[in-house]
Amino acid sequence: PQNHYFEEGMRWGALAEAEAVRTRSGPSGRPLPPGSPPDVSGAYWGLTATGLRAQNAAPSYGAELADSVWGGGYALLDRAPADPRVHSLLGLLHLRVMTLPATERRIGRILFGGRVLDGATWDDAERHLTRAVELAPADLGYLMDLARLHDARGRPTAARMLAQRVVAAPADGHADRQAIQRARDFL
């Protein structure tokens, strides 16, 4: 199953990049946000697939994959600093690491090292997820990711407000319907 996520993500990445270059739109069919060069789509989807693979991998391999997402994500941020997808990717990476129990993070740093386990912070997770919402305020998935962060940080009122905003929004495609369902489940 791990290779399936990676290979599927790479396939989608190549298709997304070709389509974005051709139409100046993302996989949802929406126009790419301003500041989103179409040539980063393939790299973004490849990093997303690698991140999914890291979550399902054995600890040492997962740490290695997470480090590649970290390095690739920050390199992509240098190329496309106004792309909300890149901020979302990095924010979710920080969030995923910070929601691991402190003992697991400490043991992981000792056994596997890596930039992610050393460098992930709550503040960076919030900064990147907030920036994704600022750059693409109509993207309900980004709003729900920010709600998850607020919930994980012990801010239930802020999390609930964002989730209610998502539920009240009209669905514009499958991704929005998924975000609305996640918000309903959260509430």
C-alpha positions in Angstrom: 0.0 0.0 0.0 2.9 2.5 0.7 4.1 2.3 -2.9 0.6 2.7 -4.2 0.3 6.1 -2.5 3.6 7.3 -3.8 3.1 6.0 -7.3 -0.4 7.4 -7.5 0.8 10.7 -6.2 3.6 10.9 -8.7 1.1 10.0 -11.5 -1.3 12.7 -10.3 1.6 15.1 -10.0 2.6 14.7 -13.6 -1.0 15.0 -14.8 -1.6 18.0 -12.6 1.5 19.8 -13.8 0.7 19.2 -17.4 -2.9 20.4 -16.9 -1.9 23.4 -14.9 0.6 24.5 -17.5 -2.1 24.0 -20.2 -5.0 25.6 -18.5 -3.6 27.7 -15.6 -5.9 25.8 -13.3 -5.5 23.3 -10.5 -6.9 19.8 -10.2 -10.2 21.1 -8.9 -10.7 23.0 -12.2 -10.5 26.3 -10.2 -8.0 28.8 -11.5 -4.6 28.6 -9.7 -4.3 31.2 -7.0 -2.3 34.3 -7.8 1.3 33.5 -7.1 1.0 29.8 -7.9 3.3 29.0 -10.8 1.8 26.0 -12.7 5.2 24.2 -12.8 5.0 23.6 -9.0 1.9 21.4 -9.2 3.8 18.2 -10.0 6.3 18.8 -7.2 3.5 19.7 -4.8 1.6 16.4 -5.5 4.7 14.4 -5.4 5.5 15.8 -1.9 1.9 15.2 -0.8 2.2 11.6 -1.9 5.5 11.2 -0.1 3.9 12.7 3.1 1.1 10.2 2.9 3.6 7.4 2.5 5.6 8.7 5.5 2.5 8.4 7.7 2.2 4.7 6.8 5.8 3.7 6.8 8.0 2.1 9.4 9.4 4.7 11.8 13.0 5.0 10.4 11.7 5.1 6.8 8.9 7.5 7.8 11.4 9.9 9.3 13.5 9.8 6.1 10.4 10.4 3.9 9.2 13.2 6.2 12.7 14.9 5.9 12.4 14.7 2.1 8.9 16.4 2.4 10.5 19.0 4.7 13.4 19.8 2.3 11.2 19.7 -0.8 8.5 21.8 0.8 10.8 24.6 1.9 12.5 24.5 -1.6 9.1 24.8 -3.2 8.3 27.7 -0.8 11.3 29.5 -2.2 10.0 29.0 -5.7 6.3 29.9 -4.9 6.0 31.8 -1.7 2.5 32.9 -2.5 1.2 29.4 -3.3 -1.4 28.3 -0.6 -0.8 24.6 -1.4 2.8 24.9 -0.3 1.9 26.7 3.0 -0.8 24.0 3.6 1.7 21.2 3.0 4.3 22.7 5.4 1.7 23.6 8.0 0.2 20.1 8.0 3.7 18.6 8.3 4.5 20.7 11.3 1.0 19.9 12.8 1.5 16.2 12.2 4.8 16.2 14.0 3.6 18.4 16.9 0.6 16.2 17.5 2.8 13.2 18.1 3.3 12.5 21.8 6.3 14.3 23.2 7.9 11.0 24.1 7.6 9.7 20.6 9.2 12.9 19.2 12.0 12.6 21.7 12.7 9.0 20.9 12.4 9.7 17.2 15.0 12.5 17.5 17.4 10.2 19.3 17.0 7.2 17.0 16.4 8.8 13.6 17.4 12.4 13.9 16.1 14.5 11.0 15.2 18.0 10.4 11.5 17.5 10.8 11.6 16.1 14.4 14.1 18.8 15.3 12.5 21.8 13.5 8.8 21.3 13.7 7.0 23.9 15.9 3.4 24.8 16.7 4.1 28.4 15.7 5.3 27.4 12.2 2.3 25.1 11.8 0.0 28.0 12.6 1.9 30.4 10.5 1.7 28.2 7.4 -1.9 27.1 7.8 -3.0 30.7 8.5 -1.1 31.9 5.4 -2.8 29.2 3.3 -6.2 30.5 4.4 -5.2 34.1 3.7 -4.0 33.2 0.2 -7.1 31.1 -0.6 -9.9 32.1 1.8 -12.6 30.2 -0.2 -10.7 26.8 0.1 -12.7 25.0 2.7 -10.0 22.3 3.2 -7.5 25.0 4.4 -10.1 26.4 6.8 -10.7 22.9 8.2 -6.9 22.3 8.6 -6.6 25.5 10.5 -9.6 24.4 12.7 -7.7 21.1 13.4 -4.7 23.1 14.5 -6.8 25.3 16.9 -8.4 22.2 18.3 -5.0 20.5 18.8 -3.7 23.7 20.6 -6.6 23.7 23.0 -8.6 26.5 21.4 -12.0 24.9 21.0 -13.9 28.1 20.4 -11.7 29.2 17.4 -11.8 25.6 16.0 -15.6 25.5 16.3 -16.0 28.9 14.6 -13.9 27.8 11.6 -15.8 24.5 11.4 -19.1 26.3 11.5 -17.9 28.6 8.7 -17.0 25.6 6.6 -20.4 24.0 7.2 -22.2 27.2 6.2 -20.2 27.6 3.0 -21.6 26.3 -0.4 -19.8 23.3 -1.8 -18.0 23.9 -5.0 -16.9 20.4 -5.9 -15.8 17.1 -4.3 -13.0 18.6 -2.1 -15.4 21.1 -0.6 -18.0 18.4 0.1 -15.2 16.4 1.9 -14.2 19.5 4.0 -17.9 20.1 4.9 -18.3 16.5 6.0 -15.1 16.8 8.1 -16.5 19.9 9.7 -19.8 18.3 10.5 -18.0 15.3 12.0 -15.9 17.7 14.0 -18.9 19.6 15.3 
